[in-house]
Amino acid sequence: MQDKRASFSPFRRPQYLAAAAPAGRVKLTHPGKAILAGGIAGGIEICITFPTEYVKTQLQLDEKANPPKYRGIGDCVKQTVQSHGVKGLYRGLSSLLYGSIPKSAVR
């Protein structure tokens, strides 16, 4: 009889970590559906986070201005919405979407 402790290696990956396959037929997702879902999810993510990135970029550019145009995050949002409407927070979004949707689709 072998001693199990003698053959144990801390560097070997345990085999029992793999998930068991479901019983019955395994249904695989069509690659086209996965690509489409990834692209849509990436586009939605960009649309949600873009206003924050826009304001951050405006404030970074404003640091070099003398005198500064904005007093803070709220002031930047307020001035942008007053001068361009809510759509102003999304200026430049289309160019980012053109690159990020395909990237998210194949990731």
N, C-alpha and C positions, 0 to 999 in steps of 0.2 A: 504494500500500500504506500502511495506517495504522500508526502506531507504537503498539503495545499499551501501552507505559508511559505515554503521554500521556493515555490514557483511563482509567487506573486510579484508583479513588477508595477511600481507606481506610475510608470511611463506608458503603460499599455492602456489603450482605451477600452473600457468595459463594454462588452457586447450587449448587455441588457438595457442600455440607454435608448436604443432605437425603438421607435413607436411601432406597435403591432399594426399590421394592415387590417382594415375592417373586414369582417366576415362577408362573404359573397363577392359579387363583382365590383371591381374597383373602377370608378368612373373618373376619367381624366378630363380636365378642362381643355377646351380647344385653344390652341395658341393664339388665335385671332382674338378670342374673347379676353384672354389674359392681357394682351397688348392694348386692346381698347380700354379695359378697366384701368390699367396702369396709367394710360394717357389721360383719361378723365380724372382720375384721382390726383395726378400731378397738376393738372390745370386748375382744379378746385383748390388745391393747396396754395398755389401761387396767387389766385384771386383773393384768398383769405388773408394771406400774409403780406401782400404787396403794399397796402397803405402804410403799414408799420415801416417797411423798408424804405418807402418813398420819403416819409417824414425823417427817418434817420439820415438818409442821404442829404436831404435839404439842410438839416442841422449841421452836418459835417461840412458842407460847402459854405454855410453861413459863418463858420468859425473864422474863416480867412477874410470875411468882409469887415470893412471898417466904415461906418458903424454897423453892427449886426442888425439884420432885418427881423429876426425872431428872438423872443425872450425865453422860449422853451418849447416843449412838445405841444402843449395845448395851444399856444399862440401860433405855432406853425400850422396846425390843423385848422384853427379858426381863420387865419388869413387865407389859406389855400381854398377853403370852402367858400369864403366870402368872395374871393376874386374869380374862382373857376367853377364853383359848385362842388357837389360831392364827387362828380366825375374827375375833378382836379386831382384827387388823391390816387386816381388810377392812370394818370398820364404816364405813358411809356410802358404800360402793361403788355400791349400786343407784341412788342419786340421780345419781351421776356417769355411770353407764352410760346412763340414760334420755336424757341430753342428748348424750353423745358418740357413741353408735352412729349415730343419724341424721345427725349432723354428718360423721362419717367416711364414711357411705354415699354422700353426695352430693358429697363433696370431689373 
